[in-house]
Amino acid sequence: MNNFIKKAEALKPILQKRVVTASGRYGAIQKNQREIYDLGNHFVGHAVISVYADSGVVDAPAFLEFIFAETMEDFDFNDLPDNSNISAAWIQKEYVHLDKIPATIKLPRRYACRYISIRALASSASYVLGIRNVKFIEETSAFGDIIPCGNTEQEREIDRISIRTLRNCMQSVFEDGPKRDRRLWLGDLRLQALTNYATFKNFELVKRCLYLFAGTADKDGRINGYVFHTPKVYAPTVRMFDYSLLFIPTLWEYYKASNDIETLQELAPLAVRQLELAQVNFDKNHRIFESPNLGWCFIDWQESLDKTSCGQAVYIYAAKYACKICRALGRDFSWIEREIELKSKAGLTAFYDESKNLFVGKNGQISYALNVWFCLAGVFGPKKNQTILKALQNEKKAIFPTTPYMYHYYVDALYRSGAATEAKRTILTYWGGMAKCGTDTFFEVYNPSNPQENPYGSMALISRCHAWSCTPAYFFRTESDTKSDESCLEY
Ligand code: RAM
């Protein structure tokens, strides 16, 4: 175990546990009858269930089915999918035999759910089974209650759901989703950390995650896209062009929020290293190009999206944060400034179409992703960016974001260009659309015009409490600071 991992492990939080009792119909349950119990909100933890013989003599085992659902709609999608492109084992469904009755059983897995359905699949004619208790031991490393923020009931509702989403993803690390993949991903971490600074302020958890990434960097110093933290800390080599670069703003923002200069000092070389490593992905004209070395440039869940071009802007964006880090530590960053200049010029030449006032990707593709990232990269100033984002809204062919992750960056770009009203409107329509579904937490993917859109080939594997969707709580608390913000430009 290297020193960075040791540091991270020393910061492992003790989870706060609390018992919640589900409401529902207790008592006798007939064969094949399904009972749904309601925890009253979304929780993450372990289920403890007590059963007994309501009448008769127990002469055979009971055989029960349990389904754990994050939303009521999830009950429509709980069959084991055979066509998914990720493991179907994530589904939250158990079949349990009980040989001794009465019994109190703790189910084997950790679940993310609000609703628990129980069905007696087989039982003897000599007795009727009864459900005495459905309890849930919830776990989180988000401590304290946060007062919802917002000017209207709708805003406060969106805020409550955002906070619940973040809270339930805060476990031993910032998980992407407590149902699936329960992994620490860099892109998710950044957005969780930002929202955490404005709410729970668990700085140690962010620090732990930064050290987990640092401790699992490859031999060249490349930060992986994600880290497994259990049963042991491990990161398979997964090159993610954008996620590795996002280590830079994530470190900077941690320092700004916590004032922890030692961590900044210790991890700054690794942050700057991400820029150095990314340089080979640009041709002699300083334009990004596709190659195996680039790895996965995630940007958003959209197959047809020209993500590589977005990478040009992500690089410039990250480089500006690297300058901030170097300046704070009194280190030379003239080469990074030069990089910014060269990559910005090349980005404009390659992608900016003056006649449309838009950035245009491969094969004439116009997307929110490309334009948003170039606005965030600050290649132009806020006023001009505002006109670009306006032109984007009027562009019928533009590819919309699919995930709350990409929507976050769109809203961020709107705020930073001074379009606060439009930014707020976007939050109210997009996240408000999810809230209207009666959810307690926000989803991994939400496409209002195709509610069943998902990247895994099966709705059974979708995560309804997904970290990267928690940022309305960040925006509501910081919007006055981000109005027409040039912070990214001032490096
Ligand atoms: C998904 C994860 C995570 C995201 C990556 C790119 O599988 O759930 O949220 O960061 O993909």
Boltz pocket constraint, residues with backbone or C-beta under 6 A from the ligand:
constraints:
  - pocket:
      binder: B
      contacts: [[A, 176], [A, 177], [A, 180], [A, 181], [A, 185], [A, 186], [A, 187], [A, 188], [A, 298], [A, 444], [A, 468]]
      max_distance: 6.0
